[in-house]
């Protein structure tokens, strides 16, 4: 997605989460083992991911870890945000979420979370590749009263020559329907409908219609605390509005197959992402700039 940071004037229930939290007394090192420990995937789970284009895995991260790292991620979101328009003055995209990119470059604590071997290994094993690099991370905070996240496929934005890309969507709290959990169109990664559409009102209308006509199943179940989803770059997904009085706090990490290369930009979004996330690289170069560290490899 494009680099957008958006928030509005505090509404009821917002002020508290926009306060900086004191994390100085948290011993983050006690979570090191959990962030590195392998998560055991079954053959059935890997096959389901290949077929459906996404998977939701329970108990990937502990509540204690999510609370500790969630506090630091929220601090970074509050500090780095630069948009102060009220909700009614924003576009559909701006109403969808507050978006802050590459927190790992701003916080050593966030970097430890983003560079988790546990999460990166899951991504690699689901895609059946030997290693994964970071494309970028992004916090997606859907504010109280925030609108829908329109139907879209992430890979529209990504100038890489592989379909082996995956996003880990990590809720930092339990995410019931009222908060706007991520919803997936099952097996939609196999369809070419809407691949030329950026996230917008147009993508919501056209992709929704195409998916309905294709009869693809929809998974829009809520997320338990500790549950993490992984979806392919071409899997279509959306999220409903946040009807609660608290923010929906989510951290995401995008992984690309180690060894893939950048491509000649086909859209303005490709040009922007090539410059932002692959600094100094040209089309055809290995997608391995200093902003794309190797996060896990089978060796």
C-alpha positions in Angstrom: 0.0 0.0 0.0 1.0 3.6 -0.3 2.6 5.5 2.5 -0.2 7.2 4.3 -0.5 8.3 7.9 -3.9 9.5 9.0 -5.6 10.4 12.2 -8.3 12.8 13.1 -9.3 14.9 16.1 -9.8 12.9 19.2 -13.4 11.6 19.6 -14.9 9.8 22.5 -12.6 7.0 23.7 -9.6 8.2 21.6 -7.7 10.4 23.9 -6.3 7.6 26.1 -4.7 5.6 23.3 -3.0 8.7 21.9 -1.1 9.2 25.1 2.6 8.0 25.1 3.0 4.9 27.3 6.0 4.5 29.6 7.7 1.4 28.4 11.0 2.0 30.1 10.4 -0.6 32.8 9.4 -3.4 30.4 12.0 -6.2 30.1 11.6 -6.9 26.4 14.4 -9.5 26.5 12.1 -11.9 28.3 10.2 -12.3 25.0 13.3 -13.1 22.9 12.9 -16.8 23.1 9.2 -16.6 22.1 10.0 -14.4 19.1 12.6 -16.9 17.9 10.9 -20.2 18.7 9.5 -22.1 15.7 5.7 -22.4 15.3 4.9 -25.9 14.2 2.8 -25.9 11.0 1.0 -29.1 9.9 1.0 -30.3 6.3 -2.8 -29.7 6.2 -2.3 -26.0 7.3 0.3 -25.4 4.5 -1.9 -27.0 1.9 -4.9 -25.0 3.1 -2.9 -21.8 2.8 -1.9 -22.8 -0.8 -5.5 -23.5 -1.7 -7.3 -20.7 0.1 -4.7 -18.0 -0.3 -4.6 -17.2 3.4 -4.6 -18.8 6.8 -5.5 -17.8 10.3 -3.4 -19.3 13.1 -4.3 -19.3 16.7 -1.9 -18.7 19.7 1.0 -17.5 17.5 2.0 -14.9 20.1 1.2 -14.7 23.8 -1.0 -12.0 25.3 1.9 -10.7 27.4 4.1 -10.2 24.4 1.4 -8.5 22.4 0.7 -6.1 25.3 4.3 -5.2 25.8 5.2 -4.7 22.1 1.7 -3.2 21.4 2.5 -0.4 23.8 5.7 0.4 21.9 4.1 0.1 18.5 1.3 2.5 19.7 3.9 5.0 21.0 5.5 5.0 17.5 2.1 5.4 15.8 1.3 8.4 18.0 4.7 9.9 17.6 5.1 9.4 13.8 1.6 10.3 12.7 1.3 13.6 10.8 -2.4 13.9 9.7 -4.8 15.8 11.8 -7.9 16.2 9.6 -11.2 15.3 11.1 -12.7 12.0 9.8 -15.4 13.7 7.7 -12.7 15.6 5.7 -10.8 12.5 4.6 -11.1 10.2 1.6 -12.4 6.6 1.9 -8.7 5.5 2.1 -8.0 8.1 4.8 -11.0 7.0 6.9 -10.0 3.3 6.7 -7.0 3.4 9.0 -4.1 5.3 10.4 -1.1 3.9 8.5 2.6 4.2 9.7 5.4 2.5 7.8 8.7 0.9 8.7 8.5 1.3 12.4 11.6 -1.0 12.6 13.7 1.9 11.4 12.5 4.1 14.2 12.5 1.8 17.3 14.9 -0.9 18.3 12.0 -2.5 20.2 9.8 -2.5 17.2 12.7 -3.8 15.1 12.9 -6.9 17.4 9.2 -7.6 16.8 9.4 -7.1 13.0 12.5 -9.2 12.7 11.0 -12.1 14.6 12.3 -15.4 13.3 9.1 -17.1 14.5 6.9 -15.0 12.2 9.3 -15.0 9.3 9.7 -18.8 9.4 5.9 -19.2 9.3 5.8 -17.0 6.1 8.6 -19.0 4.5 7.1 -22.4 5.3 3.6 -21.4 4.1 5.1 -20.3 0.8 7.5 -23.3 0.6 10.5 -21.1 0.0 13.9 -21.3 1.5 14.1 -17.8 2.9 12.2 -14.5 3.2 13.2 -10.8 3.3 11.4 -7.9 4.7 9.5 -5.7 2.2 8.3 -3.3 4.9 6.2 -3.2 8.0 3.2 -1.1 8.7 1.0 -0.3 11.6 -2.7 -0.1 10.6 -4.8 1.5 13.3 -8.5 1.8 12.5 -9.7 4.6 14.7 -13.1 4.7 16.5 -15.6 5.6 13.8 -13.1 4.6 11.1 -14.6 3.5 7.8 -14.3 0.4 5.7 -11.1 -0.8 4.2 -12.1 -1.4 0.5 -11.5 -4.7 -1.3 -8.0 -4.8 -2.8 -5.0 -7.0 -3.4 -1.7 -5.8 -1.8 0.5 -6.9 -4.7 -0.9 -4.3 -7.0 1.6 -2.0 -5.3 4.7 -4.2 -5.2 7.3 -4.1 -8.0 8.7 -7.6 -7.6 8.9 -10.5 -10.0 7.4 -13.2 -7.7 4.0 -14.2 -6.4 5.8 -15.6 -3.3 4.8 -12.6 -1.1 2.8 -12.7 2.1 1.5 -10.3 4.7 1.3 -11.2 8.4 -1.7 -9.4 9.9 -1.2 -9.2 13.7 -4.0 -7.8 15.8 -2.7 -6.4 19.1 -6.0 -7.0 20.8 -8.9 -9.4 20.5 -10.7 -8.2 17.3 -14.5 -8.8 17.3 -16.7 -7.8 14.4 -17.4 -4.4 15.8 -13.7 -3.5 15.4 -13.5 -4.4 11.7 -11.4 -7.6 11.5 -9.7 -8.5 8.2 -12.0 -10.5 5.8 -10.7 -12.7 3.0 -12.1 -13.9 -0.4 -11.2 -17.6 -0.4 -9.1 -18.8 -3.4 -9.2 -15.3 -4.9 -5.5 -15.3 -5.5 -6.2 -17.5 -8.5 -8.4 -14.9 -10.2 -7.2 -11.9 -12.1 -10.2 -9.7 -11.3 -9.4 -6.3 -10.0 -5.6 -6.7 -10.2 -5.3 -3.3 -11.9 -7.2 -1.5 -9.1 -5.6 0.5 -6.2 -7.5 0.5 -3.0 -10.4 3.0 -3.5 -14.2 3.4 -3.7 -13.8 1.9 -7.2 -12.0 -1.2 -6.0 -14.7 -1.7 -3.3 -17.5 -1.6 -5.9 -15.9 -3.5 -8.8 -14.1 -6.2 -6.8 -17.1 -6.8 -4.6 -19.3 -7.3 -7.6 -16.8 -9.6 -9.4 -16.2 -11.7 -6.3 -19.9 -12.1 -5.7 -20.5 -13.1 -9.3 -17.6 -15.6 -9.0 -19.3 -17.2 -6.0 -16.1 -17.3 -3.9 -16.6 -18.0 -0.2 -16.0 -15.2 2.3 -14.2 -15.6 5.6 -14.9 -12.6 7.9 -14.6 -14.2 11.3 -13.3 -12.2 14.3 -9.7 -12.7 15.6 -8.9 -14.1 19.0 -6.1 -12.6 21.0 -2.8 -14.1 19.7 -4.4 -15.1 16.4 -2.4 -14.1 13.3 -3.4 -14.3 9.7 -1.1 -14.7 6.7 -2.3 -13.9 3.2 -0.7 -14.0 -0.3 -0.1 -10.8 -2.2 -2.8 -11.5 -4.7 -5.5 -12.6 -2.2 -8.3 -10.1 -2.1 -9.3 -8.8 1.3 -11.2 -6.0 3.0 -12.2 -4.9 6.5 -15.4 -3.4 7.9 -15.7 -0.2 9.8 -14.8 0.3 13.5 -18.1 0.7 15.3 -16.5 0.7 18.7 -15.2 3.5 20.9 -11.6 2.1 20.9 -9.0 1.7 18.1 -8.4 -1.5 16.2 -4.7 -1.8 16.6 -2.9 -4.0 14.1 0.8 -4.5 13.1 1.6 -6.0 9.7 4.8 -7.4 8.3 5.2 -8.0 4.5 7.6 -10.8 3.4 9.1 -11.4 0.0 10.9 -14.5 -1.2 14.6 -14.2 -0.9 16.2 -14.1 -4.3 13.4 -12.2 -6.1 14.1 -9.2 -8.3 12.6 -5.8 -8.8 10.6 -5.2 -12.0 10.0 -2.3 -14.4 7.3 -0.2 -12.8 3.9 -0.7 -14.4 2.0 1.8 -12.2 2.8 5.0 -10.3 2.4 2.9 -7.2 5.3 0.7 -8.4 7.4 3.8 -9.0 6.7 5.0 -5.4 7.3 1.6 -3.8 10.5 1.0 -5.8 11.9 4.3 -4.5 10.6 3.9 -1.0 11.3 0.3 -0.2 14.2 -0.6 -2.5 16.3 2.6 -2.3 19.1 2.7 -4.8 17.9 -0.3 -6.8 17.0 -0.5 -10.5 14.5 -2.8 -12.2 16.1 -6.2 -12.5 18.2 -5.9 -9.3 18.0 -8.4 -6.5 15.3 -7.1 -4.1 17.8 -6.8 -1.3 18.5 -3.2 -0.3 19.5 -2.3 3.2 15.8 -1.9 3.9 15.1 -5.6 3.0 17.1 -7.7 5.5 17.0 -11.5 5.4 14.6 -12.4 8.2 14.7 -16.2 8.0 16.5 -18.8 5.9 16.6 -22.6 5.9 20.4 -22.3 5.2 
